[in-house]
């Protein structure tokens, strides 16, 4: 839901940074953080486990 996009943006960013895939200033981070654009063109999934959201 669009009301969740801010949370999804933070979850996605944190997951990629914690995993060491990209540095915070890597150009691809702006693509990953553009949840609105991704949701227009694909399904964006988030899984909730034990009351916490996790990107999927």
KATA-V698361 format. One record per run of one state. SS is the DSSP state (h for helix, s for strand, l for the rest). FROM is the first residue (numbers start at 1). LEN is the number of residues. If there is no record, write none. Layout:
((SS	FROM	LEN) (SS	FROM	LEN))
//
This chain:
((l	1	1) (h	2	18) (l	20	8) (h	28	6) (l	34	1) (h	35	7) (l	42	4) (s	46	4) (l	50	2) (s	52	4) (l	56	1))
//
